[in-house]
Amino acid sequence: MVTALSAGRARSDIDVLSRAGLPLADFMAESAAVLFGVIPYVAGCFSSTDPATSLISRTYKLGDLLGRNESDVAWARIEYGGEPDPTHYDEMAAAGSVAVGIHSATGGQVDRLERMADLVLPRFGYTDEARVVFADRGGVWATLSILRGNDDAVFNPAELSLLTEIAPALTRGIRTGLLSQVASREAAQPTGPAVLIIDAAGRVVQSSPGAQERLGQLATPGTDPLSYIQALIRGARRFASGALDRMPRIRTRTPDGVWLVLHAAPLGGIGDRAGDVVVTIEEARPQEVVDIVAAAFTLTLREREVVGSVLRGADTKEIAASMRVSPWTVQDHLKSIFDKAGVGSRRELVARVYFDQYLPRAGSDLGANGWFAGA
């Protein structure tokens, strides 16, 4: 039962954790433990997403689901391509809904939902689910599902209200955690291009050796990395049908700190090959990393312009001229950027983006590439 005392303690603990600079996996584990103390659950999934597409990028399982991956692909097929459902995460985000209880949302008829009828009830026996979307103006950063069984009370309004209240702090911790891990030089390189061909039934019919190695990099204990691929496939088919205006992609970070980008595109096959989708996995380019870092720092569009110019080596006067503002305005933007990024100079800003997020893996020299010019 949620009391004023337990709710207050949970809010305080989550706020402290969100400001501690914990790596993403550690933050999710610590915050899930805090939640369990005030909102008990049998099992759950904490998943990070690419804020530009809201597609799942990493999953951390909780409780009874730890170590179980046999239904991951089936879940992804339903979540991203199943029957219309207002409790799907993308529908919740579009409606501005933060937390919902499935029992409450369906009037107790949870088996009306495809996910519950075809997967959750028959395979696991969970009878209620609370779903939370963690979003800000940068997009959806993560989702949370916690589940209860037959012998448990359903999620009540006080619990759902608390989940809504603490969502902003959890979102902050997730953004911070995404950037807290420093990239490793020692991360393994694949032996070749990473390409998979998926048929109309969702089966992997062809794959390169490099693809298997990349999928291995994406794996976390008890999670099937093909669930991420399924999310992409559904997006590619929606693009082919005209329901999406751009082909889907997922930017994600591996446990060893490497930023990867996964793309999917429909192929123009005929006959048995109609409906095939190609998926490619590769290391993210610098701009793709910079984009997600800027979103994680909650930079405005003008601040992102300034950061881009700084990373290209422009000085204050050059930035002011290109943006058609005064040098004083540029300095104001820089001060705001430094505050949000937790740095004190341009040099530290460049290091925060490139040394921590990208270049250690690439083995590049900032000075040799001109990134410190005008610092």
C-alpha positions as CSV (number, residue, x, y, z in Angstrom):
1,M,0.0,0.0,0.0
2,V,1.3,3.4,-0.9
3,T,1.4,5.8,2.1
4,A,2.4,9.4,2.2
5,L,5.6,8.4,4.0
6,S,6.6,5.6,1.5
7,A,5.7,7.7,-1.5
8,G,7.8,10.6,-0.2
9,R,10.8,8.3,0.5
10,A,10.5,6.8,-3.0
11,R,10.4,10.3,-4.7
12,S,13.4,11.4,-2.7
13,D,15.5,8.2,-3.4
14,I,14.7,8.3,-7.1
15,D,15.6,12.0,-7.3
16,V,19.0,11.3,-5.6
17,L,19.7,8.3,-7.9
18,S,18.8,10.4,-11.0
19,R,21.5,12.9,-10.1
20,A,24.2,10.4,-9.2
21,G,25.6,9.8,-12.7
22,L,25.1,6.1,-12.6
23,P,25.5,4.0,-15.8
24,L,22.2,3.1,-17.4
25,A,22.1,-0.6,-16.2
26,D,23.0,0.4,-12.7
27,F,20.5,3.2,-12.6
28,M,17.7,1.0,-13.8
29,A,18.6,-1.7,-11.3
30,E,18.7,0.7,-8.4
31,S,15.6,2.6,-9.3
32,A,13.7,-0.7,-9.9
33,A,14.6,-1.8,-6.3
34,V,13.3,1.5,-5.0
35,L,10.0,1.0,-6.9
36,F,9.7,-2.5,-5.6
37,G,9.8,-1.2,-2.0
38,V,6.7,0.9,-2.5
39,I,4.9,-0.7,-5.5
40,P,5.5,-4.5,-5.3
41,Y,5.6,-6.5,-8.6
42,V,6.3,-10.1,-9.6
43,A,8.2,-9.3,-12.8
44,G,9.1,-6.5,-15.1
45,C,11.0,-5.0,-18.0
46,F,12.9,-1.7,-18.0
47,S,13.7,-0.8,-21.6
48,S,15.7,2.1,-23.1
49,T,14.6,3.4,-26.5
50,D,16.0,5.6,-29.2
51,P,14.3,9.0,-28.5
52,A,14.1,9.8,-32.2
53,T,12.0,6.7,-33.1
54,S,10.8,5.4,-29.7
55,L,12.0,1.9,-30.8
56,I,13.4,-0.4,-28.1
57,S,17.2,-0.4,-27.8
58,R,18.1,-2.2,-24.6
59,T,16.1,-4.3,-22.1
60,Y,16.8,-5.0,-18.4
61,K,14.5,-7.6,-16.9
62,L,13.2,-7.7,-13.4
63,G,12.0,-10.3,-10.9
64,D,10.5,-13.5,-12.4
65,L,11.5,-12.5,-16.0
66,L,15.2,-12.5,-15.2
67,G,17.0,-14.9,-17.5
68,R,13.9,-15.6,-19.6
69,N,14.0,-14.7,-23.3
70,E,11.8,-17.2,-25.0
71,S,9.0,-14.7,-25.6
72,D,11.0,-11.6,-26.5
73,V,10.4,-11.8,-30.2
74,A,6.7,-12.5,-29.9
75,W,6.4,-9.5,-27.6
76,A,8.1,-7.2,-30.1
77,R,5.9,-8.4,-32.9
78,I,2.8,-7.6,-30.9
79,E,4.0,-4.3,-29.4
80,Y,5.2,-2.9,-32.7
81,G,2.9,-4.6,-35.3
82,G,-0.1,-6.1,-33.5
83,E,-3.7,-5.0,-33.2
84,P,-4.4,-1.4,-32.4
85,D,-4.1,-0.9,-28.6
86,P,-4.1,2.4,-26.7
87,T,-1.8,0.7,-24.1
88,H,1.0,0.2,-26.6
89,Y,3.9,2.4,-25.7
90,D,3.9,4.5,-28.9
91,E,0.1,5.1,-28.5
92,M,0.6,6.1,-24.8
93,A,3.4,8.6,-25.9
94,A,1.2,10.0,-28.6
95,A,-1.6,10.6,-26.2
96,G,0.6,12.1,-23.5
97,S,-0.1,9.2,-21.1
98,V,2.6,8.5,-18.6
99,A,1.3,5.5,-16.6
100,V,-1.6,3.1,-17.1
101,G,-2.8,0.0,-15.3
102,I,-4.1,-2.6,-17.7
103,H,-6.8,-3.9,-15.4
104,S,-8.1,-0.4,-14.9
105,A,-7.8,0.5,-18.5
106,T,-9.8,-2.5,-19.7
107,G,-12.4,-2.5,-16.9
108,G,-10.9,-5.8,-15.7
109,Q,-11.2,-7.5,-19.1
110,V,-7.4,-7.7,-19.7
111,D,-7.8,-10.5,-22.2
112,R,-9.3,-8.0,-24.6
113,L,-5.7,-6.9,-25.4
114,E,-3.7,-9.1,-27.8
115,R,-0.6,-8.8,-25.7
116,M,-2.4,-10.2,-22.6
117,A,-4.5,-12.8,-24.4
118,D,-1.8,-14.3,-26.6
119,L,1.3,-13.8,-24.5
120,V,1.2,-12.6,-20.9
121,L,-1.7,-14.6,-19.6
122,P,-1.1,-18.0,-21.3
123,R,2.7,-18.0,-21.1
124,F,3.4,-16.3,-17.8
125,G,0.1,-16.1,-15.9
126,Y,0.4,-12.4,-15.0
127,T,-3.0,-10.8,-14.7
128,D,-2.2,-7.1,-14.4
129,E,0.4,-4.8,-15.8
130,A,1.4,-1.2,-15.1
131,R,3.1,0.5,-18.0
132,V,5.1,3.7,-17.9
133,V,6.6,5.9,-20.6
134,F,9.6,8.1,-19.8
135,A,9.6,11.0,-22.2
136,D,10.5,14.7,-22.5
137,R,10.7,17.2,-25.3
138,G,13.7,15.1,-26.7
139,G,11.5,12.1,-27.2
140,V,10.8,8.8,-25.5
141,W,13.9,7.6,-23.6
142,A,12.6,4.4,-22.0
143,T,9.6,2.4,-21.0
144,L,8.8,0.3,-17.9
145,S,6.4,-2.7,-17.5
146,I,5.8,-4.2,-14.1
147,L,3.5,-7.2,-13.7
148,R,1.4,-9.0,-11.0
149,G,-0.2,-12.4,-10.8
150,N,-3.5,-13.9,-9.7
151,D,-2.7,-13.7,-6.0
152,D,-1.8,-10.0,-6.1
153,A,-3.9,-6.9,-5.9
154,V,-4.3,-5.0,-9.2
155,F,-2.4,-1.7,-9.6
156,N,-4.4,1.0,-7.9
157,P,-4.8,4.7,-8.6
158,A,-2.3,5.7,-5.9
159,E,0.4,3.5,-7.3
160,L,-0.2,4.7,-10.9
161,S,-0.2,8.3,-9.6
162,L,3.2,7.8,-7.9
163,L,4.6,6.3,-11.1
164,T,3.5,9.4,-13.0
165,E,5.0,11.7,-10.3
166,I,8.4,10.1,-10.4
167,A,8.6,9.7,-14.2
168,P,10.5,13.0,-14.8
169,A,13.2,12.1,-12.3
170,L,13.5,8.6,-13.8
171,T,13.7,10.2,-17.3
172,R,16.6,12.4,-16.1
173,G,18.4,9.4,-14.7
174,I,17.9,7.4,-17.9
175,R,19.3,10.2,-20.0
176,T,22.3,10.7,-17.7
177,G,22.9,6.9,-17.5
178,L,23.0,6.6,-21.3
179,L,26.0,8.9,-21.4
180,S,27.8,7.8,-18.2
181,Q,29.6,4.8,-19.7
182,V,32.9,5.7,-21.4
183,A,33.5,3.9,-24.7
184,S,36.2,1.2,-24.7
185,R,39.1,0.8,-27.1
186,E,39.1,-2.9,-26.5
187,A,35.6,-3.6,-27.8
188,A,35.6,-6.4,-30.4
189,Q,35.4,-5.6,-34.1
190,P,33.2,-7.7,-36.3
191,T,34.8,-9.7,-39.1
192,G,32.7,-8.1,-41.8
193,P,29.5,-6.2,-42.7
194,A,26.5,-6.9,-40.4
195,V,23.5,-7.7,-42.6
196,L,20.4,-9.8,-42.0
197,I,17.5,-10.6,-44.4
198,I,14.1,-11.2,-42.7
199,D,11.3,-12.8,-44.6
200,A,7.6,-12.0,-44.6
201,A,7.0,-14.4,-41.6
202,G,9.6,-12.6,-39.5
203,R,12.3,-15.3,-39.9
204,V,16.0,-14.6,-40.4
205,V,16.6,-16.3,-43.7
206,Q,20.1,-14.9,-44.4
207,S,22.8,-13.3,-42.2
208,S,26.4,-12.4,-42.5
209,P,29.0,-13.6,-39.9
210,G,29.4,-9.9,-38.9
211,A,25.7,-9.8,-38.1
212,Q,25.9,-12.7,-35.6
213,E,28.8,-11.0,-33.9
214,R,26.9,-7.7,-33.7
215,L,23.9,-9.5,-32.2
216,G,26.2,-10.9,-29.6
217,Q,27.3,-7.4,-28.7
218,L,23.7,-6.4,-28.3
219,A,22.8,-9.3,-26.0
220,T,22.2,-8.8,-22.3
221,P,21.5,-11.7,-19.9
222,G,18.1,-13.2,-20.6
223,T,17.3,-10.9,-23.5
224,D,16.9,-12.0,-27.2
225,P,18.5,-9.3,-29.3
226,L,16.2,-10.3,-32.2
227,S,13.5,-8.5,-30.3
228,Y,15.2,-5.2,-31.4
229,I,15.3,-6.5,-35.0
230,Q,11.5,-7.3,-34.8
231,A,10.8,-3.7,-33.8
232,L,12.8,-2.5,-36.8
233,I,11.0,-4.9,-39.2
234,R,7.6,-3.7,-38.2
235,G,8.8,-0.1,-38.7
236,A,10.1,-0.9,-42.2
237,R,6.8,-2.5,-43.2
238,R,4.9,0.5,-41.9
239,F,7.2,2.7,-44.0
240,A,6.6,0.6,-47.1
241,S,2.8,1.0,-46.5
242,G,3.1,4.7,-46.1
243,A,2.2,4.7,-42.4
244,L,5.7,6.1,-41.5
245,D,7.4,9.0,-43.3
246,R,11.0,7.7,-42.8
247,M,12.7,4.3,-42.5
248,P,13.2,3.2,-38.9
249,R,16.5,3.1,-37.1
250,I,17.7,2.4,-33.6
251,R,20.8,3.9,-31.9
252,T,21.9,1.9,-29.0
253,R,24.9,1.4,-26.8
254,T,26.5,-2.0,-26.1
255,P,27.7,-3.1,-22.7
256,D,31.2,-2.2,-23.7
257,G,30.2,1.4,-24.6
258,V,30.1,1.1,-28.4
259,W,27.4,3.1,-30.1
260,L,25.7,1.1,-32.8
261,V,23.0,2.1,-35.3
262,L,20.5,-0.5,-36.7
263,H,18.7,0.3,-39.9
264,A,15.9,-1.6,-41.7
265,A,14.5,-1.2,-45.2
266,P,11.9,-3.1,-47.2
267,L,13.3,-5.0,-50.2
268,G,11.6,-5.1,-53.6
269,G,11.3,-8.9,-53.9
270,I,8.7,-10.8,-55.8
271,G,7.0,-14.2,-55.2
272,D,8.4,-15.9,-52.1
273,R,10.7,-12.9,-51.5
274,A,7.9,-10.3,-51.4
275,G,7.9,-8.7,-48.0
276,D,11.6,-9.3,-47.2
277,V,13.3,-6.7,-45.1
278,V,17.1,-6.0,-44.9
279,V,18.6,-5.0,-41.5
280,T,22.1,-3.6,-41.2
281,I,24.1,-3.0,-38.0
282,E,27.1,-0.7,-37.9
283,E,29.0,1.6,-35.6
284,A,27.2,5.0,-35.3
285,R,28.8,7.9,-37.2
286,P,30.0,10.9,-35.1
287,Q,26.9,13.0,-36.0
288,E,24.5,10.3,-34.9
289,V,26.3,10.2,-31.5
290,V,26.3,13.9,-31.2
291,D,22.6,14.1,-32.0
292,I,21.6,11.7,-29.2
293,V,24.1,13.4,-26.7
294,A,22.6,16.8,-27.5
295,A,19.1,15.4,-26.9
296,A,20.2,13.8,-23.6
297,F,21.6,17.2,-22.5
298,T,18.2,18.7,-23.4
299,L,19.8,21.3,-25.6
300,T,17.6,23.7,-27.6
301,L,17.9,23.8,-31.4
302,R,20.0,27.0,-31.2
303,E,22.2,25.3,-28.6
304,R,22.7,22.3,-30.9
305,E,23.8,24.7,-33.6
306,V,26.4,26.2,-31.3
307,V,27.6,22.7,-30.3
308,G,27.9,21.7,-33.9
309,S,30.0,24.8,-34.7
310,V,32.2,24.2,-31.6
311,L,32.9,20.6,-32.7
312,R,33.9,21.9,-36.1
313,G,36.4,24.2,-34.5
314,A,34.6,27.6,-35.0
315,D,35.4,30.4,-32.6
316,T,32.9,32.8,-31.1
317,K,33.0,35.4,-33.9
318,E,32.6,32.7,-36.6
319,I,29.7,31.1,-34.7
320,A,28.0,34.5,-34.3
321,A,28.4,35.3,-38.0
322,S,27.0,32.0,-39.1
323,M,24.0,32.2,-36.8
324,R,23.5,36.0,-37.4
325,V,23.6,36.8,-33.7
326,S,25.9,38.8,-31.5
327,P,29.0,37.3,-29.9
328,W,27.3,38.0,-26.5
329,T,24.4,35.8,-27.5
330,V,26.8,33.0,-28.5
331,Q,28.4,33.3,-25.1
332,D,25.0,33.1,-23.4
333,H,24.3,29.9,-25.4
334,L,27.7,28.5,-24.4
335,K,27.1,29.1,-20.7
336,S,23.7,27.3,-20.9
337,I,25.4,24.4,-22.8
338,F,28.2,24.1,-20.3
339,D,25.7,24.0,-17.4
340,K,23.6,21.3,-19.0
341,A,26.6,19.2,-20.0
342,G,28.4,19.7,-16.7
343,V,31.5,21.1,-18.2
344,G,33.4,24.4,-17.8
345,S,35.0,25.0,-21.3
346,R,34.8,24.2,-24.9
347,R,37.7,21.8,-24.5
348,E,35.8,19.9,-21.8
349,L,32.6,19.9,-24.0
350,V,34.4,18.4,-26.9
351,A,36.0,15.8,-24.6
352,R,32.6,15.0,-23.0
353,V,31.1,14.2,-26.4
354,Y,34.0,12.7,-28.3
355,F,36.3,11.1,-25.7
356,D,33.5,9.7,-23.6
357,Q,31.1,8.7,-26.3
358,Y,33.0,8.0,-29.5
359,L,36.7,8.5,-30.0
360,P,38.2,6.1,-27.5
361,R,36.5,3.3,-29.6
362,A,37.7,4.9,-32.9
363,G,41.2,5.4,-31.5
364,S,41.3,8.9,-33.1
365,D,43.3,11.9,-32.0
366,L,41.1,15.0,-31.3
367,G,44.0,17.4,-31.9
368,A,44.8,15.8,-35.2
369,N,41.2,16.2,-36.4
370,G,41.0,19.8,-35.4
371,W,38.3,19.4,-32.8
372,F,40.2,21.6,-30.3
373,A,40.6,24.5,-32.7
374,G,39.2,27.6,-31.2
375,A,38.9,26.0,-27.8
